[in-house]
Amino acid sequence: MNPLSILLIGLAMSTDAFAAAIGKGAAMTRPRLPQALRAGLVFGVVEGITPLIGWLLGTATSRFIDAWDHWIAFGLLAALGLHMIWQALRLHEDEDEIDDHSSLLKLAIAGLATSIDAMAVGVGLAFADVPIVVVSIVIGLCTFVMVTIGIMLGRALGVVIGKRAEIVGGMILIIVGSVILYEHLSGAA
């Protein structure tokens, strides 16, 4: 997997956290940089760990499905991408709000909620030849930066931008899955 693909995965995985951060930033009275950095750090660490967990789960099962691994990676990434797009397009009237931004536990729970897709990406990447530690670090760093920016911009931009970011992230996942499938089928991998 080339560095651009790794960066695109990192950005795609951080878009749901970015969307959530914009919403949280919009709900805060006056988000300050230390609050945004703290939220970014918590989200980034959680988002960086979950692909490793998914990769370990995928690796444990990879020997049983080696002949279909590229199709599984494509299917998981495409399904996650479509799910992200669907989530962004549907109306959220009952979204969980985190009012107390000082609680690390609440931030970690919100980070975990937005990182389930990163765990599934980790499962899919177990079937491709990728440096999972590098991918996880990139996902964590992208999430840290995106959440920090999202909280600071949230008050000004509102939730509309967040939904668009999630749609773009979903499209990127579908493209990365398609590239994995193409590289395997064409022998380019």
Secondary structure in CASP SS format (residue, H / E / C, confidence):
PFRMAT SS
TARGET T0000
AUTHOR 0000-0000-0000
METHOD secondary structure of the structure
MODEL  1
M C 1.00
N C 1.00
P H 1.00
L H 1.00
S H 1.00
I H 1.00
L H 1.00
L H 1.00
I H 1.00
G H 1.00
L H 1.00
A H 1.00
M H 1.00
S H 1.00
T H 1.00
D H 1.00
A H 1.00
F H 1.00
A H 1.00
A H 1.00
A H 1.00
I H 1.00
G H 1.00
K H 1.00
G H 1.00
A H 1.00
A H 1.00
M C 1.00
T C 1.00
R C 1.00
P C 1.00
R C 1.00
L H 1.00
P H 1.00
Q H 1.00
A H 1.00
L H 1.00
R H 1.00
A H 1.00
G H 1.00
L H 1.00
V H 1.00
F H 1.00
G H 1.00
V H 1.00
V H 1.00
E H 1.00
G H 1.00
I H 1.00
T H 1.00
P H 1.00
L H 1.00
I H 1.00
G H 1.00
W H 1.00
L H 1.00
L H 1.00
G H 1.00
T H 1.00
A H 1.00
T H 1.00
S H 1.00
R C 1.00
F C 1.00
I C 1.00
D H 1.00
A H 1.00
W H 1.00
D H 1.00
H H 1.00
W H 1.00
I H 1.00
A H 1.00
F H 1.00
G H 1.00
L H 1.00
L H 1.00
A H 1.00
A H 1.00
L H 1.00
G H 1.00
L H 1.00
H H 1.00
M H 1.00
I H 1.00
W H 1.00
Q H 1.00
A H 1.00
L H 1.00
R C 1.00
L C 1.00
H C 1.00
E C 1.00
D C 1.00
E C 1.00
D C 1.00
E C 1.00
I C 1.00
D C 1.00
D C 1.00
H C 1.00
S C 1.00
S C 1.00
L H 1.00
L H 1.00
K H 1.00
L H 1.00
A H 1.00
I H 1.00
A H 1.00
G H 1.00
L H 1.00
A H 1.00
T C 1.00
S C 1.00
I H 1.00
D H 1.00
A H 1.00
M H 1.00
A H 1.00
V H 1.00
G H 1.00
V H 1.00
G H 1.00
L H 1.00
A C 1.00
F C 1.00
A C 1.00
D C 1.00
V C 1.00
P C 1.00
I H 1.00
V H 1.00
V H 1.00
V H 1.00
S H 1.00
I H 1.00
V H 1.00
I H 1.00
G H 1.00
L H 1.00
C H 1.00
T H 1.00
F H 1.00
V H 1.00
M H 1.00
V H 1.00
T H 1.00
I H 1.00
G H 1.00
I H 1.00
M H 1.00
L H 1.00
G H 1.00
R H 1.00
A H 1.00
L H 1.00
G C 1.00
V H 1.00
V H 1.00
I H 1.00
G H 1.00
K H 1.00
R H 1.00
A H 1.00
E H 1.00
I H 1.00
V H 1.00
G H 1.00
G H 1.00
M H 1.00
I H 1.00
L H 1.00
I H 1.00
I H 1.00
V H 1.00
G H 1.00
S H 1.00
V H 1.00
I H 1.00
L H 1.00
Y H 1.00
E H 1.00
H H 1.00
L H 1.00
S H 1.00
G C 1.00
A C 1.00
A C 1.00
END
